[in-house]
Amino acid sequence: MTTRRTLLGCVAAAGLSVTGAAPAWAQEVTLTLHQFLPAQANVPKLVLDVWADKVEAGSEGRIAIERYPGMQLGGTPPELLDQVQDGVADIVWAVNGFTPGRYPRTEVFELPFMVSDARAASYAYWRMFEEHMAETDFADVKILGTWVHGPGMLHTKTPVSAPEDLQGLKIRGGSRMVNQLLERVGAEPIGLPVTAIPESLSKGVIDGTTIPWEVTTSLKVQELVSNHTEFDGPAIYNLTFVLAMNRDVYDSMPEDLQQVIDANSGLAFSIFAGGTQADADGPARQVAVDMGNNIVTVSEDDAAKWEEIARPVYDAWIEDVKAKGIDGQAMIDEARALMEDYDPAMDTWASE
């Protein structure tokens, strides 16, 4: 990888051709894409591979993207953004919440009962990324996409329909925001990477987990628990993601190949990614239905009790980010307004 980058940098700097008569960048540029899920999981299959294929096609073969699922390049999921910053990988797909507090502005979309629609939230997230995060939280990398998953929910060994049903249970939490809510209802939040969920459930390390429907099939969660709790209206939690690229690698590419990357990234791609991930919830939910599992749906009226318990999580977050010079309430208000402004006609990336 170092040799490739050195060669490309020298060629670009000298303005020389590789073969003499051919343009300097006629050769193939190979980029590595690193992420933590198995290759057959929904996000790699339905989002990342689609993105990479479109970039390769748009470059007419001048860009090749090598895909490394399941942390095949080494390290752990919380290290992915460091890896892309340090050049271990050229591109990574990462969960911001794996490094709690490091990307504080993204957490506005991780607050409990904040997000109702993944497309609307992904739209708002990109808009707020451009306005508030590009030169702060993510100044060291080039962000290609920002999105959230479909509604986060509970998958448990015993039924959960009210907050008190979580009392004393060990629950894998997906973010520090949902972990604070779990603590408030008397559960014990357990920090685990998503890939550790199956073994932890089977060995009794945890009594349940918070994840969206779509990832349950690749983890076989429906076989390990028989109760699932979803919410009408806003979800109990969401996670935020980024697709990030090493800035030096991007800058070393010729302008026309940068344009290929840019044309397949940004607002429209973010909406597509969040929407596609949410659309995968339905088939995964059907697996649980077909197995005869118990699905509890908390109505919006009944969710009011949960939301009341969650209010101090908002207050704590606002106070926390205030110490970092961030107006948390203004971020919340802006996120809500932008989600309201979302128009389904904006979901155009797949057809472009």
N, C-alpha and C positions, 0 to 999 in steps of 0.2 A: 504494500500500500504506500509506504514511504517512497519507494523507488518510482512508483507511478506518479505520485504527486510532484516529486522533484522533477521528473522528466517533463510533465505537463507544464509546470511552472517555468522551466527553462525555455521550452518551446514558445510559450506565450510571451515571455519577456524578450526573447531574441527576435520574435516575429519570423521564425524560420519554418520551413515546411519539413514534414517528416520524410518525404520522398523526393524533394527537390521541386517538382512541378506541381504537386498537389497542394491544396490549401493547408495551412498549419494545423487545423483541427479536423482534418479528414479522418483521423483515426478514431476508434471507439473510445468513449469515456465510460469507465466502469465505476459505478457507485454501489456501496454496500448499504443495505437496509436491515437494521437490527431491531428485534422486538421480542417480547417475552412469552407470547402465546404459541401453542402448536400451530403448524402451518394450516391445519384443517379447521381451525376455529373461525368463527364468523368474521372477525375484524380483518385478519390476514386475507381470508378468502374473498370477502365481499367488498372490502374497502382498500386495503393496502396493495393487494395484487392488481386490482382494477386501476388504481392510481399509477402504479409502476408500469403496467402494460400500456396505458395511455401516453405516458412520458416516452417510453421506448418507441412507440409507433409515431408519435409526434416528432421525434428526432430523426426519423427515417433510419433507425438503426445505429445512430451515432452515440446514443446513450444506452448502456446496458445497466440494469439494476439487479444486483445479486441479493437475494432475500435470505436472511438468516433468522429463522424463528426460534422460539424457545431458548433464548440467550445463548445461542451457539457460538457467539464470539467471546463468551465468557462474561463474568460479572453477575450482578444481580439486578432485578428490575429497577430499584431505586437509583442505580448508577447510570441509567441509560442517557440522561441528559448530560451528565459529566462525560460520558463516552463520546457523544457527538461533539461536545465542546472541545474535547482533547484530541479528536481525530481518530479514536479507536474505531468508530463507525462514521460513515458519511451522512447517514440519515437514520433517525430513530423514531419510533412511535412510543410515547411515554405517558404515564399517568402522573399528573402533577402532585396528586395527593400522596404518592409514595415517599415524598420528601416533605413532610408536613411543615407548613409555614414558609417554605422557600419561595413560593410563587403566590403571595398573599392576595393579589388582585383576582386571580382565577377562582379563589374560594367563594366569591360571591355566588357562583353557580353551584356550589357544593353545599350551601346552607339547606337545612331540612325544609321541605315543603316550599321550595323556591321555584322549581321547574315543573311545568306541565307537559311541554312539548319539546322533543329533542331538536327538531329542526329550528324552531323559534329560538331556543336557547343557544344553539350553535351559531345562528345568525348574529344574535346579540353578542356572543362571546367574541366573534371575529371583529365586529365593529368596536368593541371595547378594547380588544387587543391592539388594534391599530391606534386607538386614541390614548390608551393608558399603559399598555404593557410592552409594546415593541422596544421602547428605549429604557425600560425599567426592569421588569421581571425577566425579560428575554433578550437583553441587549447583546449577549455573547453568542447567540445563535440566530440562524435565519429560520423563522417559523413559516411552514408551508400550509398548515391547517390547524384549526382549533375547533374542538367539538365536545359534546357530552353524549352519554349513552341514553337509552330509553329509561323508563322509570325504575329507579332502584327499589328493592323490596327485600322482604325477609324470607328465608328458607330455613325451616326449623324442624326439629324432631318432635316437638310437641306443638299443638295449635296455638297461634297467637292472633287474637282479635282485638285486644285492648292493651294499653301500656303495661298494666300490672302483670300480664301474662309473661313478660320478659324478666320478671324479678328473679334474680339468682342465676340466670342462664349465661353461659359463655358464648358470646356472639362475635364472630369475625366481622370487624367493621371496615368499610372501604375507605374511610377518610377520617381526619380528626374531627370534622363537623359531626358526622353521624356517630362517631365514638362518644362525643360529648352528650348527644341525645341518649345513647344507650346507657351511659352512666346515670343520667337523670331519671331513667325509668327503672333503675336498679339492676340492670344487666352488667356483666363484666365484659368490656370490649377487649378482644384479643387481636393483636397485630400480626397478620399473616399475609404473605403474597398470595395472589389469587390462585396460583398453581399449587399451593399447599392445602387448599380447601378439601379436596377429596380425601387425602390421607388423614387430615385432622378430624373430619367428620367420622370416618370409619373407625378411628382409634379412640373416639370420644374426647379428643382434646377440646373440641368445641361442640356446642349444642345446636348451632345454626350459623348462618352467614348472611351478610347483605351483599347481593349482587343483582344485576338485572337478569331478566329471563334469558336473554340471548346467549349468555356465556354458560348457562347451566348444562347444555347438552354436551359440550366438549369436556366438561368436568364431571359429567354423570351425576349431577346433584339430585336429579329426580329419583335416582336409585338409592341415594344415601339418606334422604329425608322424605317424609311424606306430607309435609305441611308447607304451604306457601302463602304469604300474606302480601297482598297488593293493595294499592290505595287509589280510589277514584280522586280525580283532581290532582294537585301537585304531589310529586313523589316524596317519599320519606327522605331520599337523598339522591344525589347524582355525583358522578366523578367527571373531572375535566381532563381532556387529552390534548396533546400537541403532536404534530408531525414536524420534526425539527431537522434542519440540515446544518452541517458544519459551514460556517460563514466563509472561511478561507477557501474551502473546496468550491463553493458556489461562485465566489469572486474570481477564482482561477479559470472558470469556464468561459468560453467565448459568448458574446452577447446573444447570438441567435439561440444557443443552447440554454442560456439563462431564461430566455423568453419562453422556451418550451416548458421549463420547470414552472415559471410564473403563470403561464396560461392554464396549467392544470392544478393550480394551487389557489389559496385565498378564500374569499367569501363563498363562492358557489361550491367549491370542493368541500368546505367545512359543513355547509348545509347538507350536502349529499352524504358525507361521512356520518354525521349524527343521525340523519334520517334513516340511512341504510342499517345502522346498528339497531335503531329502535324497531325497524320493520322486521328484524330477525327475532324479535321477542315472541311474535305470534306462533311461529312453528315450534319454538322451544316450549312455550306454554302448553301447546297441544300435546306434546310428549307427556307432560305431567297429567293432563286430563285423560289421555289414553291409558295411563298406568293406574288410574283411579285414585290419584293423590287428592288430598284435601286442599282446596284453594279458597282462602278467606279473602273477600274483598271488603275493605273498610270504606264505607260510604263517606262522602264529603262531610256530612253532618257529624258522623262519628269521628272523623279525622280531626275535628276541631279540638278535641281533648288532647290529641297528640301534638297539634300545632301550639296549643297553649304551653305545653311542657317544653316545646322547642324554642319559645321566645327568648329565654335567657341565653341560648346558644347564639342568637343574633346579637344580643347585647354584648356578650363576651367578645365576639368577633369584631364588632365595631370598636370596642375599647382596645383590642389587641392591635388592629391595623392603624388606629389613631397614633399609637406610639411610633409607627413607621411613616408617619406623615400622610396617611391615606384617610380620606373622608369615607368611611364605610357606609354610612346611611346614604350618601350621594351615589355610591356605587350600586347599592341595592335599588334605589329609585331609578337609576339609569338602566339597569339590567331589566327591570320590570317594564319600563316604557319601551325599550327596544324589542323585547319579546312580544309585546302587544302590537308593535309595528310590523312584525313579520308577515309577509305575504307568500302563500304557497307557490305563487308564480315564480318566486326567486329560486326554486329548486330546479335548476337547469343544467347542472354540470354534466350529468350522465349523457345528455343528448348533445352536448357541445362537441 
